[in-house]
Amino acid sequence: MKTLKFLPLLLLFVFASCSSIRVNQDYDKNADFSQYKTYAYHKSGIDKVEVSDLDKKRILRSIDEAMAAKGFTKSENPDVIINFFTKEREQVDVNQFNAGWGYGWGWGWNPWIWGGRTSVNRYTEGTLTIDVIDAKKKELIWQGQGEGVLTKNVDKKDEKVKEFVSKILEQYPPKRK
């Protein structure tokens, strides 16, 4: 019976830990986002980003796709300039599972071990921040940020980067409340 009480809590933990990318935004409430139609990249800022050139290409390609889907075009004389930067950190989750949940001595995960077991999960969490700058005023007008677990699997990197960028840029331009 005790197991049934813990099941919803366990499922909530599992689903929460699997949530893919957390996003947020901040923006200048005085900016008129309807006037912006074209963009270019802040090359010197992007050159300083500490990720591989291949990952930079993935991010740039994903931004191009997302901006084109919103009706924006690249330009030599842009309305906005886009910059981005990244951060990554190693995370370690340590979980202890109790083998004796009240069903008697040694009953649980392993009947030969009393007291449970410990699992250690290591992963890399990354943050991608995308800045949109008014090209004429040279002022930051919007910033979106996404955080989530990164993949080292080369076959899934394009998909993961695209997911990060699209979730962040879903918020651009901001919807006024």
NUNU-99884 format. One record per residue: residue in one letter; x, y, z of N, C-alpha, C, O, CB in turn. Coordinates in steps of 0.2 Angstrom, whole numbers, padded with zeros to 4 digits, always signed. Each point is the difference from the previous one (the first is absolute). Glycine has a CB too. Layout:
N
aXYZXYZXYZXYZXYZ
...
***
This chain:
177
m+0004-0006+0000-0004+0006+0000+0004+0006+0000-0001+0005-0003-0008-0011+0009
k+0015+0006-0002+0004+0006+0000+0003+0001-0007+0001+0006-0002+0002-0008+0014
t-0002-0003-0016+0003+0001-0007-0005+0004-0004+0002+0005-0004+0004-0016+0005
l-0012+0010+0000-0005+0004-0004+0000+0007+0002-0002+0004-0005-0005-0014+0004
k+0008+0012+0007+0001+0007+0002+0005+0003-0003+0000+0006-0002-0005-0009+0013
f+0011+0000-0012+0006+0003-0003+0000+0000-0008+0004+0004-0002+0002-0008+0013
l-0010+0000-0014+0000+0000-0007-0002+0006-0003+0004+0002-0005-0007-0013+0006
p-0002+0015+0001-0001+0007-0004+0006+0004+0001+0002+0004-0005-0014-0005+0007
l+0015+0001+0004+0006+0005+0001+0006-0003-0004+0003+0005-0003-0007-0003+0015
l+0005-0008-0013+0005-0003-0004-0001+0002-0007+0005+0002-0004-0003-0011+0012
l-0008+0008-0011-0002+0002-0007+0001+0008-0001+0003+0002-0005-0011-0012+0005
l+0006+0014+0005+0001+0007-0001+0008+0002+0000+0002+0004-0005-0013-0002+0011
f+0015-0006-0002+0007+0001-0001+0003-0002-0006+0004+0004-0003-0004-0005+0015
v-0002-0005-0015+0002-0002-0006-0002+0005-0006+0004+0001-0004-0005-0013+0008
f-0005+0014-0004-0002+0004-0006+0003+0007+0001+0002+0003-0005-0013-0009+0004
a+0012+0009+0007+0003+0006+0001+0007+0000-0002+0003+0004-0003-0010-0002+0012
s+0011-0008-0008+0007+0000-0001+0001-0002-0008+0005+0002-0003-0003-0006+0014
c-0008+0002-0014+0001-0001-0008-0002+0006-0004+0001+0000-0006-0003-0012+0008
s-0001+0017+0002-0002+0006-0004+0006+0003-0004+0006+0000+0003-0015+0003+0006
s+0008-0002-0015+0005+0001-0005+0004+0007+0001+0005+0000+0003-0012-0007-0010
i+0004+0013+0005+0003+0006+0001-0004+0005+0003-0006+0001-0001+0012-0004-0010
r-0003+0007+0016-0003+0005+0003+0002+0006-0003+0005+0002-0001-0006-0008+0012
v-0004+0011-0012+0001+0006-0004-0003+0006+0004-0005-0001+0004+0005-0005-0015
n+0003+0012+0010-0003+0006+0002+0003+0005-0004+0004+0000-0004-0004-0004+0016
q-0003+0010-0011+0002+0006-0004-0001+0006+0004-0003+0000+0005-0001-0005-0015
d+0008+0010+0007-0001+0007+0003+0000+0005-0006+0004-0002-0005+0002-0001+0016
y-0009+0008-0010+0000+0005-0006-0002+0007+0002-0002+0001+0006-0001-0010-0013
d+0005+0014+0003-0001+0007+0001-0008+0001-0002-0002-0001-0006+0014+0004+0003
k-0016-0001+0008-0007+0001-0001-0001+0006-0004-0006+0001-0002+0004-0006+0013
n+0007+0009-0012-0001+0006-0004+0001-0001-0008-0001+0004-0004+0004+0003+0014
a+0000-0013-0011+0002-0001-0007-0006-0002-0004-0004-0003+0002+0016-0001+0002
d-0012+0007-0011-0005-0002-0004+0002-0005-0005+0004+0001-0005-0008+0011+0005
f+0003-0018+0002+0002-0006-0003-0003-0001-0007+0003-0004-0004-0001-0002+0015
s-0007+0009-0013-0003+0000-0006+0004+0003-0006-0001-0001-0006-0010+0001+0012
q+0016+0004-0004+0004+0004-0005+0006-0004-0002+0003+0002-0005-0007+0008+0010
y+0005-0016-0002+0006-0004-0001-0002-0005-0005-0004-0004+0001+0009+0006+0010
k-0001-0002-0017-0002-0005-0005+0007-0004-0003-0001-0005-0003-0009+0012+0000
t+0015-0004+0004+0007-0003-0002+0005-0001+0005-0001+0004+0006-0001+0002-0017
y+0006-0010+0010+0005-0001+0006+0007-0002-0004+0001-0002-0006-0010-0002+0014
a+0014+0004-0003+0007-0002-0002+0003-0002+0007-0003+0001+0005+0004+0007-0015
y+0005-0011+0009+0003-0003+0006+0006+0005+0002+0003+0003-0004-0006-0015+0001
h+0004+0012+0010+0005+0003+0003+0007-0004+0000+0001-0004+0004-0009+0010+0003
k+0011-0006-0013+0005-0005-0002+0006+0000+0006+0002-0005+0002-0005+0007-0014
s+0005+0004+0014+0006+0000+0005-0003-0003+0007+0004-0003+0003+0001+0013-0009
g-0011-0009+0007-0003-0003+0006+0000-0008+0000+0002-0003+0004-0009+0014-0002
i+0004-0013-0008+0000-0007-0001+0006-0004-0001+0001-0005+0002-0012+0008-0007
d+0016+0001+0003+0007-0003-0001+0003-0002+0007+0004-0004+0001-0002+0011-0011
k-0004-0003+0015+0002-0001+0007-0003-0006+0004+0002-0002+0005+0001+0014-0005
v-0009-0014-0003-0003-0006+0003+0004-0006+0001+0003-0002-0005-0014+0007+0001
e+0011-0008+0010+0005-0005+0001-0004-0007-0001-0001-0004+0004+0007+0011+0004
v-0008-0008-0014-0002-0007-0003+0003-0001-0006+0003+0004-0003-0014-0003+0008
s+0011-0007-0007+0003-0002-0007-0003+0003-0006-0005+0003+0001+0008-0014+0004
d+0001+0012-0010-0002+0003-0006-0006-0003-0003-0005+0003-0003+0016+0001+0001
l-0011-0011+0003-0006-0004-0002-0006+0002+0004-0006+0000-0003+0014-0009-0001
d-0008+0010+0010-0005+0001+0004-0003+0007-0001-0006+0002+0000+0010-0009+0009
k+0001+0012-0011-0002+0007-0002-0004+0000-0006-0005+0003-0001+0015+0001+0006
k-0008-0008-0010-0004-0001-0006-0007-0003+0001-0004+0002-0003+0015-0004-0003
r-0011-0003+0011-0007-0003+0001-0004+0006+0003-0006+0000-0002+0011-0011+0004
i-0003+0015+0003-0004+0005+0003-0002+0005-0005-0005+0002-0001+0011-0004+0012
l-0001+0005-0015-0001+0005-0006-0006-0003-0005-0004+0004-0001+0016+0001+0003
r-0011-0011-0004-0005-0003-0004-0007+0000+0003-0005+0001-0004+0015-0008-0002
s-0010+0005+0012-0006-0001+0003-0004+0007+0001-0006+0001+0000+0010-0011+0006
i+0000+0015-0004-0002+0007+0001-0003+0002-0007-0005+0003+0000+0013+0000+0009
d-0004-0004-0014-0002+0002-0007-0007-0003-0002-0005+0003-0002+0017-0002-0002
e-0013-0008+0006-0006-0003-0002-0006+0003+0004-0005+0001-0002+0011-0012+0000
a-0005+0012+0009-0005+0003+0004-0002+0007-0002-0006+0002+0000+0010-0009+0009
m+0001+0011-0011-0001+0007-0002-0004+0000-0006-0005+0004-0001+0015+0000+0007
a-0008-0008-0011-0003+0000-0007-0008-0002+0001-0004+0002-0003+0015-0005-0002
a-0012-0002+0010-0007-0002+0001-0004+0005+0003-0006+0000-0001+0010-0011+0003
k-0001+0016+0001-0004+0006+0003+0000+0006-0005-0003+0005+0002+0007-0009+0009
g-0001+0003-0017-0001+0005-0005+0006+0005+0000+0000+0005-0004-0012-0006+0005
f+0017-0001+0003+0006+0005+0000+0005-0002-0006+0000-0006-0002-0001+0007+0014
t+0005+0004-0015+0005-0002-0005+0007+0003+0003+0000+0005+0003-0009-0005-0012
k+0014-0004+0006+0007+0003+0002+0001+0006-0005-0003+0001-0005+0007-0013+0008
s+0000+0017+0000+0001+0006-0004+0007+0003+0002+0003-0001+0006-0015+0003-0006
e+0015+0001-0005+0006+0004+0002-0001+0006+0004+0004+0003+0003+0001-0007-0014
n-0011+0007+0010-0002+0006+0004-0006-0002+0005-0006+0001-0002+0010+0007-0008
p-0003-0012+0015-0005-0003+0004-0004+0004+0005+0003+0006+0002+0004-0016-0003
d-0013+0009+0002-0003+0003+0006+0002-0002+0007+0000+0004+0004-0010-0003-0012
v+0012-0008+0008+0002-0002+0007+0006-0005-0002+0002-0002-0005-0013+0002+0010
i+0015+0000+0001+0007-0004-0001-0001-0005+0006-0003+0001+0005+0010+0008-0009
i-0006-0016+0002+0000-0005+0004+0006-0003+0002+0005+0000-0004-0015-0003-0002
n+0011+0002+0013+0006-0002+0003-0002-0006+0004-0006-0001+0002+0012+0012-0002
f-0002-0016+0002-0001-0005+0004+0006-0002+0004+0005+0001-0002-0014-0005-0005
f+0008+0001+0013+0005-0003+0004-0002-0006+0004-0006-0001+0000+0011+0012+0001
t-0001-0015+0001-0001-0007+0003+0004+0000+0006+0005+0003+0001-0008-0008-0012
k+0000+0000+0015+0003-0002+0006-0002-0007+0001-0005-0003-0001+0004+0014+0006
e+0006-0015-0002-0001-0007+0002+0003-0002+0006+0005+0003+0002-0006-0006-0014
r-0002-0001+0016+0002-0003+0006-0002-0007+0001-0005-0002-0002+0004+0014+0007
e+0006-0015-0001-0001-0007+0001-0005-0001+0006+0001+0004+0005+0011-0007-0010
q-0016-0001+0005-0005-0001+0005+0001-0008+0003+0001-0004-0004-0009+0013-0001
v+0007-0009+0011+0000-0007+0003-0007-0001+0004-0001+0004+0005+0014-0004-0005
d-0016-0005-0001-0006-0002+0004+0001-0006+0004+0003-0005-0003-0011+0010-0005
v+0007-0005+0015+0002-0006+0004-0007-0002+0003-0003+0005+0003+0015-0001-0001
n-0014-0010-0003-0007-0002+0002+0001-0006+0005+0004-0005-0002-0010+0009-0008
q+0003-0004+0015+0001-0006+0005-0007-0004+0000-0005+0004+0001+0014+0002+0006
f-0009-0012-0008-0006-0004+0000+0000-0004+0006+0005-0004+0001-0006+0004-0014
n-0004+0000+0017-0001-0004+0006-0003-0007-0002-0005+0000-0003+0004+0011+0010
a+0005-0016-0005-0002-0007-0002-0005-0002+0005-0004-0004-0001+0015+0002-0004
g-0012+0005+0011-0004-0003+0005-0006+0005+0001+0000+0004+0004+0009-0010+0002
w-0014+0006-0010-0006+0005+0000-0005-0003+0005-0006+0002-0001+0008+0001-0011
g+0000-0007+0017-0005-0002+0005-0003-0007-0002-0005-0001+0004+0003+0013-0002
y+0004-0015-0006-0002-0007-0002+0004-0005+0004-0001-0006-0002-0003+0010-0009
g+0008-0003+0015+0004-0005+0004+0007+0001-0002+0002+0003-0005-0012-0011+0005
w+0014+0004+0003+0007+0000-0001+0002-0001-0007-0002-0006-0002+0004+0003+0014
g+0002+0007-0015+0003-0001-0006-0005+0000-0006+0002-0002-0006+0006-0005+0012
w-0014+0008-0005-0005+0000-0006+0000+0006-0004+0000+0006+0004-0007-0014+0003
g+0008+0008-0013+0000+0006-0004+0004-0001-0006-0001-0005-0004+0000+0012+0014
w+0006-0002-0012+0003-0001-0006+0004-0006+0000+0001-0004-0006+0000+0016+0005
n+0002-0014+0006+0005-0006+0000-0001-0003+0007+0002+0003+0005+0006+0002-0013
p-0011-0011+0008-0001-0003+0007+0006-0002+0004+0000-0001+0006-0010-0004-0011
w+0016+0005+0002+0006-0001+0003+0004+0006+0003+0005-0001+0004-0004-0009-0011
i-0004+0016+0005+0003+0006+0003-0005+0004+0004-0005+0002-0003+0013-0002-0007
w-0006+0001+0016-0004+0005+0004+0003+0007+0000+0006+0001+0000-0009-0011+0008
g-0002+0015-0009+0002+0007+0000+0000+0003-0007+0001+0006+0000+0006-0009+0010
g-0008-0001-0015-0001+0003-0006+0007+0001-0005+0005-0003+0002-0015+0009+0003
r+0009-0002-0010+0006+0001-0004+0000+0007-0002-0005+0004+0001+0004-0016-0005
t+0006+0014+0001+0001+0007-0002+0002+0000-0008+0004-0004-0002+0000+0008+0014
s-0008+0001-0015+0002+0001-0008+0003+0007-0001-0003+0004+0003-0006-0013-0006
v+0014+0009-0001+0003+0006-0002-0001+0002-0007+0002-0005-0004+0006+0004+0013
n-0011+0006-0011-0001+0002-0007+0003+0006-0002-0001+0006+0004-0010-0011-0003
r+0016+0005-0005+0004+0006-0003-0003+0002-0006-0001-0004-0005+0012+0001+0011
y-0012+0010-0007-0002+0002-0007+0003+0008+0000+0002+0003+0004-0012-0011-0005
t+0009+0010-0006+0002+0007-0001-0006+0004-0001-0004-0002-0005+0015-0001+0000
e-0012+0008+0008-0005+0005-0001+0002+0006-0003+0006+0003+0002-0012-0007+0008
g+0003+0007-0015+0002+0006-0004-0005+0005+0001-0006-0001+0000+0013-0006-0008
t-0005+0013+0006-0004+0006+0000+0002+0004-0007+0006+0001-0001-0007+0000+0014
l-0004+0000-0017+0001+0004-0006-0004+0007+0001-0006-0001+0002+0007-0010-0009
t+0002+0016+0007-0003+0007+0000+0000+0003-0007+0006+0001-0003-0003+0000+0016
i-0008+0002-0015-0001+0003-0006-0002+0007+0001-0005+0002+0003+0002-0012-0009
d+0008+0015+0004-0002+0007+0000-0002+0003-0006+0003-0002-0005+0006+0003+0014
v-0014+0004-0009-0002+0003-0006+0001+0008+0002-0003+0002+0005-0006-0011-0009
i+0013+0012+0000+0002+0007+0001-0003+0004-0006+0001-0001-0006+0010-0003+0012
d-0013+0010-0004-0003+0005-0005+0007+0003-0003+0004+0002+0003-0015+0001+0004
a+0011-0004-0014+0006+0002-0004+0001+0007+0000+0006+0002+0000-0008-0012-0007
k-0003+0014+0007+0001+0007+0000+0002+0003+0007+0005+0004+0000-0013-0003-0010
k+0005-0003+0015+0001+0003+0007+0005-0004+0003+0003+0003+0005-0015+0000-0004
k+0014-0009-0003+0006-0004+0003-0002-0002+0007+0004+0001+0005+0004+0005-0012
e-0015-0007+0008-0002-0002+0007-0003-0007-0001-0004-0002-0004+0002+0014+0007
l+0003-0016+0003-0004-0006+0001-0007+0001+0000-0002+0004+0005+0012-0009+0001
i-0014+0001-0010-0007+0001+0001-0004-0006+0002-0005+0000+0002+0006+0008-0011
w+0003-0014+0008-0003-0006+0002+0005-0005+0001+0005+0000-0003-0015+0002-0004
q+0009-0007+0012+0005-0005+0002-0004-0006+0002-0005+0000+0004+0013+0008+0000
g-0007-0014-0007-0003-0006+0001+0005-0005+0002+0006+0000-0002-0015+0002-0006
q+0007-0006+0013+0005-0005+0003-0003-0007+0000-0006+0000+0002+0012+0009+0004
g-0002-0014-0007-0003-0007+0000+0005-0004+0004+0006+0001-0001-0012+0000-0009
e+0004-0005+0015+0004-0005+0004-0002-0007-0001-0006-0001+0000+0009+0010+0008
g+0002-0013-0009-0002-0007-0001+0006-0005+0000+0005+0003+0000-0016+0001-0006
v+0009-0010+0006+0006-0005+0000+0002-0001-0008-0004+0000-0004-0001-0006+0014
l+0012+0006-0010+0003+0000-0007+0002-0007-0002+0000-0005+0005+0005+0016-0003
t-0004-0013-0008+0001-0006-0002+0007+0000-0003+0002+0004-0003-0014-0007+0001
k+0016-0003+0003+0006-0001-0003+0000-0004-0006+0004-0001-0004+0001+0002+0015
n-0011-0004-0013-0002-0004-0005+0000+0005-0007-0004+0004+0000-0002-0013+0007
v+0011+0008-0011+0001+0004-0006-0007+0000-0004-0002+0005-0003+0015-0007+0003
d-0016-0004-0001-0006-0001-0004-0006+0004+0003-0004+0001-0004+0009-0012+0001
k-0005+0013+0009-0005+0003+0003+0001+0008+0001-0004+0003+0003+0001-0014+0002
k+0009+0013-0006+0002+0007+0002-0004+0005-0004-0003+0005+0002+0014-0009+0000
d-0012+0003-0009-0004+0004-0004-0007+0001+0003-0003+0006+0000+0010-0009-0010
e-0010-0003+0011-0007+0000+0003+0000+0004+0007-0005+0004+0001+0003-0015-0007
k+0007+0010+0010+0000+0003+0007+0001+0008-0001-0004+0004+0003+0008-0015+0002
v+0000+0013-0009+0002+0007-0001-0007+0003-0003-0002+0006+0002+0015-0008-0004
k-0016-0001-0003-0006+0003-0003-0005+0000+0005-0004+0005+0000+0007-0010-0011
e-0004+0001+0016-0005+0000+0005+0001+0006+0005-0004+0003+0002+0003-0016-0003
f+0008+0014+0003+0002+0005+0004-0003+0007-0003-0003+0004+0003+0013-0010+0002
v-0007+0007-0012-0001+0006-0003-0008+0002-0001-0002+0005+0001+0013-0007-0007
s-0014-0004+0003-0007+0002-0001-0004+0001+0006-0005+0004+0000+0006-0012-0010
k+0000+0005+0016-0004+0001+0006+0002+0007+0002-0005+0004+0003+0005-0016+0000
i+0006+0014-0003+0002+0007+0002-0004+0005-0005-0003+0005+0003+0015-0009+0002
l-0011+0003-0011-0003+0005-0005-0007+0000-0001-0003+0004-0003+0014-0004-0003
e-0015-0005+0009-0007+0000+0001-0002+0006+0003-0006+0002-0001+0005-0015+0001
q+0005+0016+0004-0002+0006+0005+0001+0006-0004-0002+0005+0003+0004-0012+0007
y+0001+0007-0016+0002+0006-0003-0004+0001-0007-0001-0005-0003+0012+0004+0008
p-0014+0007-0006+0000+0006+0004-0005-0001+0006-0005-0005+0000+0008+0012-0010
p-0002-0004+0016-0004-0001+0005-0007+0002-0001-0002+0004-0004+0012-0002+0011
k-0015-0006-0004-0007+0002+0000-0002+0004+0006+0002-0001+0005-0004-0010-0011
r+0000+0017+0004-0002+0005+0005-0006-0002+0004-0005-0003-0003+0010+0012-0004
k-0005-0008+0013-0006-0002+0004-0004+0005+0002-0005+0000+0004+0012-0009+0001
***
